[in-house]
Amino acid sequence: MTDAATPAPESKLADRADDGPGIQPLSTGFRRYALWTLMIIYTLNFLDRQIVNILAEPIKEDLHLADWQLGMMTGLAFALFYTVLGIPIARKAEKSNRPVIIGLALAVWSGFTMLCGVAQNFLQLVLARIGVGVGEAGCTPPAHSLITDYVPREKRASAIAFYSIGTPLGSLIGMAMGGLIADAYGWRAAFLVAGAPGLLFALLTIFTLPEPRKKLSAVMAAKATASVPMGEAMRVLASKKTFWLIAFAAAIKAFIGYGHAPFTASFFFRSHADQIADLSAWITSVTGLSIGPIGTVGVALSVVSGTAGVLGVWLGGVIADKLGARDLRAYVVVPAIASLITIPIYITAVSVPSATVALLLLALPAIIGSLWYGPVYATAQSIVQPQMRATCAAILLFIINLVGLGLGPLFVGILSDLWAGGILQQSGLAAADCGKTMLPANAAACGVAEAEGLRWAMIISMGFNVIAFALFWLARKTIREEMVS
């Protein structure tokens, strides 16, 4: 990379002037507190969103669901309201108190997470998940806007990457905690425990998190809260080729990640059941603790994939900021290359016969596949003016989550069912021969079909990384010209 994109001193001054109300509005210590608080909130966001993944198999057995219903429950039902409501909430956040918006949203999604634990059928569970999506729509757009006001441009990728650590960290805690609680008390108790901490943090957010706009003079505050009409905001974004390229590239990454998330634990239960049972028995004999298969897989995935994801998100921000100081194209080159590298490693992980080797190999795609968070979100915040940042974040999340969260799990679930159905046909069976009323003679064939159907659905969806690579790579041509702050 060259340093042709390094701004001149005058450009740096212009960048500072254009950073809006967030130029050092807080002390260093208070800024650190605010960033940590937002990261913990985002951790709770993903804990409540993703805990359903480790619980998917016991929920499926208890409520007698198909894979497509798991995909609907974990993806589309949540994503529709989450994505649609994100834009009007972001418009409100452009001129209102952002910590209050985040705190109220946190209380709503935490309450609905707890309601998931008392659902008695598929419809009730879907409605509760919709409620979680409604609440979580009020988190990230105002949070990104706040973070961008808190820190200068040269630290934004790192700061937003730090916030984005909540994605793997929440998933990590959800997998471990959800699995252990489900083993001990059932899947319903896991939802109740997951939702409770958010009610406390909702109060802390509202009453302790600073709103930088309050520290400005009346003139600057009026400028900071000046409303940009939605039509004008969309015209600005329409002119930013970089935005649309990274938005759809990130949407593909989310399509893969969210598509795999509800089914990774199920993959191990279906493809490595005997090894998981042996591992659970060994852990119990060594520790004296009674840990079942759900807890074993939950802890294993949280330690391996969750920890790796935290590292990947953090590294993505640090690497992008360091290389981006010399050439802004690094913000898209890093996730582009990472997208290609992930494919062969993941296919190997889900194809090896050893559960232990599969778990260890999955750590690599978890690291490499998480590098995009900081660079993508920081780039989106830096190609628009301060008065549009929450709106820009909401539109970006609308695209990412409608495609990724809305369609990813549903795609994998449907493809898994179809592939399994094809395997069953080769055995002279049909999907109706499996499930609640399955004959003992059909159990082995049904188990193999479900395991292989899911394996190939996950492999095929991983191939979409090629599209993500192409989109990120194309963004190299415009990113340097379109960064404004």
Secondary structure as the mmCIF struct_conf table of DSSP 4:
data_model
#
loop_
_struct_conf.conf_type_id
_struct_conf.id
_struct_conf.beg_label_comp_id
_struct_conf.beg_label_asym_id
_struct_conf.beg_label_seq_id
_struct_conf.end_label_comp_id
_struct_conf.end_label_asym_id
_struct_conf.end_label_seq_id
BEND BEND1 ASP A 3 ASP A 3
TURN_TY1_P TURN_TY1_P1 ALA A 4 ALA A 5
HELX_LH_PP_P HELX_LH_PP_P1 THR A 6 ALA A 8
HELX_RH_AL_P HELX_RH_AL_P1 PRO A 9 ASP A 18
TURN_TY1_P TURN_TY1_P2 ASP A 19 ASP A 19
HELX_RH_3T_P HELX_RH_3T_P1 GLY A 20 GLY A 22
BEND BEND2 ILE A 23 GLN A 24
BEND BEND3 LEU A 26 LEU A 26
HELX_RH_AL_P HELX_RH_AL_P2 THR A 28 LEU A 63
TURN_TY1_P TURN_TY1_P3 HIS A 64 HIS A 64
HELX_RH_AL_P HELX_RH_AL_P3 ASP A 67 GLY A 71
HELX_RH_PI_P HELX_RH_PI_P1 MET A 72 LEU A 76
HELX_RH_AL_P HELX_RH_AL_P4 ALA A 77 ALA A 93
TURN_TY1_P TURN_TY1_P4 GLU A 94 LYS A 95
BEND BEND4 SER A 96 SER A 96
HELX_RH_AL_P HELX_RH_AL_P5 ARG A 98 CYS A 116
TURN_TY1_P TURN_TY1_P5 GLY A 117 VAL A 118
BEND BEND5 ASN A 121 ASN A 121
HELX_RH_AL_P HELX_RH_AL_P6 PHE A 122 GLU A 136
TURN_TY1_P TURN_TY1_P6 ALA A 137 CYS A 139
HELX_RH_AL_P HELX_RH_AL_P7 THR A 140 TYR A 150
BEND BEND6 VAL A 151 VAL A 151
HELX_RH_3T_P HELX_RH_3T_P2 ARG A 153 LYS A 155
HELX_RH_AL_P HELX_RH_AL_P8 ARG A 156 SER A 164
TURN_TY1_P TURN_TY1_P7 ILE A 165 ILE A 165
HELX_RH_AL_P HELX_RH_AL_P9 GLY A 166 TYR A 185
HELX_RH_AL_P HELX_RH_AL_P10 TRP A 187 THR A 208
BEND BEND7 LEU A 209 LEU A 209
HELX_RH_3T_P HELX_RH_3T_P3 PRO A 212 LYS A 215
BEND BEND8 LEU A 216 LEU A 216
HELX_RH_AL_P HELX_RH_AL_P11 ALA A 218 ALA A 224
TURN_TY1_P TURN_TY1_P8 THR A 225 THR A 225
HELX_LH_PP_P HELX_LH_PP_P2 ALA A 226 PRO A 229
HELX_RH_AL_P HELX_RH_AL_P12 MET A 230 ALA A 238
TURN_TY1_P TURN_TY1_P9 SER A 239 SER A 239
HELX_RH_AL_P HELX_RH_AL_P13 LYS A 241 HIS A 260
HELX_RH_3T_P HELX_RH_3T_P4 ALA A 261 PHE A 263
HELX_RH_AL_P HELX_RH_AL_P14 THR A 264 SER A 271
BEND BEND9 HIS A 272 HIS A 272
HELX_RH_AL_P HELX_RH_AL_P15 ALA A 273 THR A 287
HELX_RH_AL_P HELX_RH_AL_P16 PRO A 293 LEU A 301
HELX_RH_PI_P HELX_RH_PI_P2 SER A 302 GLY A 306
HELX_RH_AL_P HELX_RH_AL_P17 THR A 307 GLY A 324
TURN_TY1_P TURN_TY1_P10 ALA A 325 ARG A 326
TURN_TY1_P TURN_TY1_P11 LEU A 328 ARG A 329
HELX_RH_AL_P HELX_RH_AL_P18 ALA A 330 ALA A 349
TURN_TY1_P TURN_TY1_P12 VAL A 350 SER A 351
BEND BEND10 VAL A 352 PRO A 353
HELX_RH_AL_P HELX_RH_AL_P19 ALA A 355 ILE A 368
TURN_TY1_P TURN_TY1_P13 GLY A 369 TRP A 372
HELX_RH_AL_P HELX_RH_AL_P20 TYR A 373 SER A 382
BEND BEND11 ILE A 383 VAL A 384
HELX_RH_3T_P HELX_RH_3T_P5 PRO A 386 MET A 388
HELX_RH_AL_P HELX_RH_AL_P21 ARG A 389 GLN A 426
TURN_TY1_P TURN_TY1_P14 SER A 427 GLY A 428
HELX_RH_3T_P HELX_RH_3T_P6 ALA A 431 ASP A 433
BEND BEND12 CYS A 434 GLY A 435
TURN_TY1_P TURN_TY1_P15 LYS A 436 THR A 437
HELX_RH_3T_P HELX_RH_3T_P7 PRO A 440 ASN A 442
HELX_RH_AL_P HELX_RH_AL_P22 ALA A 443 MET A 462
TURN_TY1_P TURN_TY1_P16 GLY A 463 PHE A 464
HELX_RH_AL_P HELX_RH_AL_P23 ASN A 465 LEU A 474
HELX_RH_3T_P HELX_RH_3T_P8 ALA A 475 LYS A 477
TURN_TY1_P TURN_TY1_P17 THR A 478 THR A 478
HELX_RH_AL_P HELX_RH_AL_P24 ILE A 479 GLU A 482
#
